[in-house]
Amino acid sequence: MKFALVIHGDPQGDASFRQAFEFARAAIAAGHEIYRVFLYHDAVRLVHPECPVSADLIDDWKRLSSAHDFELTACVSAADRRGISDASGSVREGFVIVGLGQFADCLLNADRTVTFKP
């Protein structure tokens, strides 16, 4: 089964990132696939290099993404509202800013979409 994960919570004060990571790791261990991770609302703060979050959390996501070939994406509209953009160089390596078309693609191509909210 292919899962798309949507994370909404602020990476600084919300457990949704760790919960989503543990879900992804368990799903992969059970033989499932992660299609894409889509950061939305305050979750997009994670892609900014100056976001003061645990380096372990970021490294965990990047390693899992690389090992299992799925994208770590952030909503362009939510990022713009928070001053984060590719043009200004304010995107952490390993993450991609995308439009809602990528989110629609998740809904179309994943078997299940799981949302993690605060």
C-alpha positions in Angstrom: 0.0 0.0 0.0 1.2 3.5 -0.8 0.8 6.2 1.8 0.9 10.0 1.4 1.6 11.8 4.7 0.4 15.4 5.3 1.8 17.2 8.3 0.3 20.4 9.7 1.8 21.1 13.1 4.6 23.5 14.0 7.9 21.6 14.1 9.0 23.4 17.2 6.2 22.6 19.6 4.2 19.8 18.1 4.6 16.0 18.2 3.1 15.5 14.8 6.5 15.3 13.0 7.8 12.6 15.3 4.4 10.7 15.1 4.5 11.0 11.3 8.1 9.7 11.2 7.3 6.7 13.5 4.2 6.0 11.3 6.4 6.1 8.1 9.0 3.9 9.6 6.5 1.3 10.8 4.7 1.4 7.5 7.9 0.7 5.6 8.9 -2.0 8.0 5.5 -3.7 7.3 6.2 -3.6 3.6 4.3 -0.5 2.6 5.6 2.5 0.6 5.6 6.2 1.4 4.6 8.1 -1.7 5.3 11.6 -0.5 5.4 13.7 2.6 3.6 17.1 2.2 4.2 19.8 4.8 1.3 22.2 5.1 0.4 25.2 7.4 3.0 25.7 10.1 4.8 22.5 9.3 6.5 24.3 6.4 8.7 26.0 9.0 10.8 22.9 9.1 12.3 23.5 5.7 13.8 26.9 6.8 17.5 26.3 7.7 17.2 28.6 10.7 14.2 26.7 12.2 15.4 25.7 15.7 14.4 22.0 15.7 16.3 18.9 16.5 18.9 18.0 13.9 18.1 14.4 14.6 14.5 14.9 13.5 15.6 16.5 10.2 18.4 13.9 9.7 15.9 11.0 10.4 13.5 12.3 7.8 16.2 12.9 5.2 17.7 9.4 5.7 14.3 7.7 5.5 13.4 9.7 2.4 16.7 8.9 0.7 16.7 5.2 1.6 13.1 4.7 0.5 12.9 7.1 -2.4 10.1 9.5 -1.5 10.0 13.3 -1.6 9.9 15.7 1.4 7.8 18.6 0.1 6.4 21.8 1.5 3.4 23.9 0.2 4.5 26.9 -1.7 1.6 29.1 -0.5 2.2 28.2 3.2 5.9 28.8 2.8 5.5 32.1 1.1 3.3 33.3 3.9 6.1 32.5 6.3 8.9 34.1 4.2 10.3 30.8 2.9 11.2 30.4 -0.7 13.6 28.7 -3.1 14.5 32.1 -4.6 15.8 33.5 -1.3 17.8 30.3 -0.6 15.8 29.7 2.5 15.1 26.0 1.9 16.9 23.3 3.8 18.7 20.7 1.7 16.6 17.6 1.1 13.3 19.5 0.9 11.4 20.8 -2.1 8.8 23.6 -2.3 5.9 22.6 -4.4 2.4 23.7 -5.4 -0.9 22.2 -4.5 -0.7 20.1 -7.7 1.8 17.9 -5.8 -0.8 17.5 -3.1 -3.4 16.6 -5.6 -0.9 14.1 -7.1 -0.7 12.5 -3.6 -4.4 12.1 -3.4 -4.5 10.5 -6.9 -1.6 8.2 -6.6 -1.4 7.1 -3.0 -3.7 4.4 -1.7 -4.2 6.3 1.6 -3.5 9.8 2.8 -2.7 10.1 6.5 -2.9 13.6 8.1 -1.0 14.5 11.2 -2.4 17.6 13.0 -1.6 19.2 16.3 
